[in-house]
Amino acid sequence: MAKQPVTFMIIGGGWRAEFYIRIAAALPDFFRITGMFVRDAEKGARLENKYNVRTYRTMDELLAHASGSFAVLSVPRTVSPDFMSELAVRGIPVLAETPPAADLEALLALYRKLPEGARIQVAEQYAFQPKHAARLAFARSGKLGDLWHAQVSAAHDYHGVSLIRQLLGVGFEDAVIQGSRFGSRILKGPSRQGPPAAEEFVDQLQDIAAFRFEESGKSAVYDFTREQYFSWIRSGRVLVRGSRGEIADDRIRYMSDYATPVYSELQRIDAGHDGNLEGYHHVGILAGERWLYRNPFAPARLSDEELAMAAVLQAMGDYAQGGPSFYSFAEAAQDQYLAIMMREAIERGTAVRTVRQPWAPPSP
């Protein structure tokens, strides 16, 4: 029997919410939007005309007319906690956009306010992007031995911290964080609005932070400048080092025994190149003869970001039906907390030490 599409509602109608609409439109066999809560009537009308979705002006109206397995919460972080707790009290599973709250005070208040058993996951998509998913798969395969160090220059704040924690598997460990900030100038690149209209140099800030996780002794370096997201001349970098090998961007090196090094690369496979007539889409990531990532949504023409968000929606559909947690409120709160402390270390220019927060599970 064919699997039914995952049905969901959307709270919010901004730039990020439109990603979910486009993904559902591109993958009708996987996803279906039952309705959207958009307070602004003009914005709601525009979304309805552009995407053929139904919008409602109040939460009660949405819930009365649109049923779904869960609600995607795509609103500013300053108001997200109020919506999250309201939906949780109503017994509705929530997939909340990142981060779940703006600061530590708001995170703690939300944690105390959520009812016991609230079904909440957070839409942290970076670990689901093809290249990051491939790196995570190889790091967790055991071929690198014990994982000790990571360097991530691929995403800002809590996104970068999330990749660090997942690559190293450090859980909710306390950390000592040191940070610095540097300024420079760069030729302005594209933005959300599109390519630049003329040559213009802009100031940029580069944040660098070093983490030492106290329980395991593992370490990490965070390095990012906002221009990396859109710039054509600022690339990302990821390094993972273990006792038997490392992943450096797309290169893999490890020892199969004490005298035999193995060298490989992450090879991106896309259909539709040259004489290939399968249609242009991402196929997966290979390392030698092993698939580290296979695109489950082929042959839809989606960006890596959209593929990651589709994977999050699919995981949330399973979770809402009783499946496993994939990125809980506690995980998201921890990443946001570490990012907050990292910013403090960078701005103060001195080391800061994190402490265990109440959302962390009991120590073993």
C-alpha positions in Angstrom: 0.0 0.0 0.0 1.3 3.4 -0.9 2.3 5.6 2.0 0.0 8.6 2.5 1.5 12.1 2.3 2.5 13.8 5.6 0.0 16.5 6.4 0.9 19.6 8.4 -0.2 23.1 9.2 2.0 26.2 9.1 2.0 29.0 11.7 3.5 32.1 10.0 3.8 33.4 6.5 7.3 34.9 6.2 10.4 34.1 4.1 11.1 30.9 5.9 7.6 29.6 5.8 7.6 29.8 2.0 10.4 27.1 1.9 7.9 24.7 3.3 5.2 25.7 0.8 7.6 25.2 -2.1 8.8 21.8 -0.8 5.2 20.6 -0.4 4.4 21.8 -4.0 7.5 20.0 -5.4 6.7 16.8 -3.4 2.9 16.3 -3.4 3.3 12.5 -2.9 5.3 13.2 0.3 3.7 16.3 1.9 0.4 18.2 2.0 -0.3 21.6 3.7 -3.7 21.7 5.2 -3.7 25.4 6.1 -1.7 28.4 7.3 -2.2 30.9 10.1 -1.3 34.3 8.7 -2.7 37.3 10.6 -2.1 39.8 7.9 -4.9 39.5 5.4 -2.9 41.1 2.5 0.0 38.7 3.1 -2.4 35.8 3.3 -4.1 36.7 0.0 -0.7 36.9 -1.7 0.3 33.4 -0.4 -3.1 32.0 -1.5 -2.7 33.4 -5.0 0.9 32.5 -5.4 0.8 28.9 -4.0 -2.8 27.9 -3.9 -2.8 27.3 -0.1 -5.6 28.2 2.3 -4.8 30.8 5.0 -6.7 31.8 8.2 -6.5 34.9 10.4 -6.7 33.3 13.8 -5.3 30.1 15.4 -8.8 28.9 16.4 -10.0 29.3 12.8 -7.0 27.4 11.5 -7.5 24.5 14.0 -11.2 24.4 13.3 -10.8 24.0 9.5 -7.3 22.5 8.9 -6.3 19.2 10.5 -2.8 17.8 10.2 -0.2 15.5 11.9 1.6 18.5 13.3 2.1 22.3 13.0 5.2 23.9 11.6 6.0 27.0 13.7 7.7 29.6 11.5 7.5 32.8 13.5 10.2 35.2 15.0 12.1 33.7 18.0 10.7 36.4 20.2 7.1 35.1 19.9 7.8 31.4 19.2 7.7 30.3 22.8 4.1 31.6 23.3 2.9 29.7 20.2 4.9 26.6 21.2 3.4 26.4 24.6 -0.1 27.1 23.3 0.1 24.3 20.7 1.6 21.9 23.2 -1.2 22.6 25.7 -3.7 21.8 22.9 -1.9 18.5 22.3 -0.6 19.4 18.9 2.8 18.1 17.9 5.1 21.1 17.0 8.0 21.4 14.6 9.5 24.8 15.6 11.9 26.8 13.5 15.3 27.5 15.1 16.1 28.7 17.7 13.3 27.8 20.1 13.8 31.0 22.1 15.8 34.2 21.8 17.9 34.1 25.0 18.7 32.0 28.1 15.9 33.6 30.2 13.4 32.8 27.5 14.7 29.3 27.1 14.3 28.6 30.8 10.9 30.2 30.9 9.7 28.0 28.0 11.2 24.9 29.5 9.2 25.5 32.8 6.0 26.4 30.8 5.9 23.4 28.5 3.5 20.6 29.7 5.0 17.2 30.5 5.0 15.0 27.5 4.8 18.0 25.0 5.6 16.6 21.5 8.1 19.2 20.2 10.9 18.9 17.7 13.0 21.7 16.3 13.7 22.1 12.5 17.5 22.1 12.7 18.3 21.2 9.1 22.1 21.4 8.7 22.7 17.8 9.8 20.3 16.7 7.0 22.1 18.6 4.2 23.7 16.0 1.9 27.3 16.8 2.5 26.9 17.2 6.3 24.8 14.1 6.4 27.5 12.2 4.6 30.2 13.5 6.9 28.1 12.6 9.9 27.5 9.1 8.5 31.2 8.5 8.1 32.2 10.0 11.4 29.7 7.7 13.1 30.9 4.6 11.2 33.8 4.0 13.5 36.5 4.2 10.8 37.9 7.4 12.2 38.3 5.8 15.6 37.6 7.9 18.7 36.5 11.4 17.7 38.4 14.1 19.4 38.3 17.4 17.4 36.1 19.3 15.0 36.4 22.6 13.2 33.2 24.0 11.6 33.0 27.0 9.4 29.7 26.3 7.7 26.8 28.0 9.6 26.2 30.7 12.2 25.6 30.5 15.9 23.4 27.5 17.1 23.6 25.9 13.6 27.4 25.7 13.8 27.3 24.6 17.4 24.8 21.9 16.5 27.1 20.5 13.8 30.0 20.5 16.3 28.1 18.6 18.9 26.7 16.1 16.5 30.1 15.5 14.7 31.8 14.9 18.1 28.9 13.3 19.9 29.4 15.4 23.0 25.9 15.5 24.3 25.2 17.9 27.1 28.7 18.3 28.4 29.8 21.5 30.1 32.4 23.5 28.1 35.0 26.2 28.5 34.7 28.7 25.5 37.2 31.3 24.4 36.4 33.7 21.5 37.6 36.5 19.3 36.2 38.8 16.7 37.9 40.3 13.7 36.9 42.8 11.1 37.7 43.1 7.4 36.2 44.3 4.1 34.8 42.2 1.3 33.2 42.8 -2.1 29.4 42.6 -1.5 27.8 39.4 -2.9 24.3 38.2 -3.3 21.6 38.5 -0.6 18.1 37.1 -0.1 17.0 39.6 -2.6 19.3 38.4 -5.3 22.7 39.3 -6.9 24.3 42.6 -6.3 23.4 45.5 -8.6 26.8 47.2 -8.5 30.3 46.9 -7.1 30.3 47.7 -3.4 32.7 46.8 -0.5 31.2 46.1 2.9 32.5 45.5 6.4 32.3 42.0 7.8 32.9 40.4 11.1 34.5 37.1 11.6 33.8 35.2 14.9 36.2 32.5 16.1 35.6 30.4 19.2 37.4 27.5 20.8 35.4 24.9 22.8 36.9 22.5 25.3 34.4 19.9 26.5 35.3 19.1 30.1 33.9 15.6 30.5 35.3 14.0 27.4 38.3 16.2 26.7 37.1 16.8 23.2 37.6 20.1 21.5 36.3 22.2 18.6 36.8 25.5 16.7 33.9 27.5 15.4 34.7 30.0 12.7 32.2 32.0 10.7 31.4 35.2 8.9 27.8 36.0 7.8 29.0 36.7 4.2 29.7 32.9 3.8 25.9 32.2 3.4 25.6 34.0 0.1 29.1 35.1 -1.0 30.6 33.6 -4.1 34.1 34.0 -2.7 33.8 32.8 0.9 33.6 29.0 1.2 32.7 26.8 4.1 35.1 24.3 5.8 34.6 21.3 8.0 37.3 19.2 9.7 36.7 16.1 11.9 39.6 14.3 13.5 39.6 10.9 15.2 42.3 8.6 16.5 42.4 6.6 13.2 41.7 9.3 10.6 40.1 12.5 9.6 37.5 14.2 7.3 38.8 17.5 5.9 36.1 19.1 3.8 35.6 16.5 1.0 38.8 14.4 1.7 38.8 11.3 3.9 41.9 9.7 5.3 42.0 6.8 7.8 44.1 3.8 8.7 42.5 0.4 8.0 45.4 -1.1 10.0 48.6 0.2 11.6 50.4 0.2 8.2 47.6 0.8 5.6 46.3 4.3 5.0 43.1 4.7 3.0 42.4 7.8 1.0 39.0 8.7 -0.4 36.8 11.7 -1.2 33.2 12.6 -0.9 31.9 12.5 -4.4 28.7 14.4 -5.2 26.6 12.6 -7.8 24.0 14.6 -9.7 21.8 13.4 -12.6 21.2 15.5 -15.7 24.8 16.3 -16.6 26.2 16.0 -20.1 24.2 13.3 -21.9 22.4 12.0 -18.8 18.7 12.2 -19.4 17.4 11.3 -15.9 16.4 14.9 -15.2 18.5 17.3 -13.2 18.5 16.4 -9.6 20.8 15.4 -6.7 21.4 11.6 -6.4 23.7 11.3 -3.4 27.2 11.3 -1.9 29.7 8.5 -2.5 32.9 7.7 -0.7 34.7 5.2 -2.9 32.0 2.5 -3.6 29.9 3.3 -0.5 26.9 5.6 -0.5 27.1 7.8 2.5 23.9 9.7 1.5 21.1 8.8 -0.9 18.6 11.5 -1.9 15.1 10.1 -0.8 13.3 12.8 -2.7 14.8 12.3 -6.2 14.0 13.2 -8.9 12.5 16.5 -7.5 14.7 19.5 -8.3 15.4 20.8 -4.8 18.4 22.7 -3.4 20.4 21.1 -0.6 18.7 23.3 1.9 15.3 22.2 0.6 16.3 18.5 0.7 17.4 19.0 4.3 14.1 20.7 5.3 12.1 18.0 3.5 14.0 15.3 5.5 13.1 17.2 8.7 9.4 17.2 7.6 9.6 13.5 6.9 11.2 12.8 10.3 8.6 15.0 12.0 5.8 13.1 10.3 7.2 9.8 11.7 7.7 11.4 15.1 4.1 12.7 15.2 2.9 9.1 14.6 4.9 7.8 17.5 8.3 7.5 15.9 11.7 8.5 17.4 12.8 12.0 18.4 15.4 13.4 15.9 16.1 16.9 17.4 14.3 17.6 20.6 13.6 20.8 22.4 16.4 19.8 24.9 18.9 19.4 22.0 17.9 22.7 20.4 18.0 24.5 23.8 21.5 23.2 24.5 22.8 24.4 21.1 21.2 27.8 21.6 22.6 28.0 25.1 26.1 27.2 23.9 25.7 29.7 21.1 24.7 32.4 23.6 27.7 31.6 25.8 29.9 31.6 22.7 28.8 35.1 21.8 29.4 36.3 25.3 33.0 34.9 25.2 33.6 36.6 21.8 32.2 40.0 22.9 34.0 39.9 26.3 37.2 38.5 24.9 37.6 36.2 27.9 36.9 32.6 28.6 33.4 31.6 29.8 32.3 28.3 31.4 28.9 26.7 30.7 26.8 25.0 33.5 24.4 22.2 33.2 20.9 23.4 32.4 17.6 21.9 33.6 16.6 20.6 30.2 19.6 18.3 30.1 18.9 14.6 30.8 20.3 13.2 34.1 24.0 12.4 34.0 24.6 8.6 33.6 
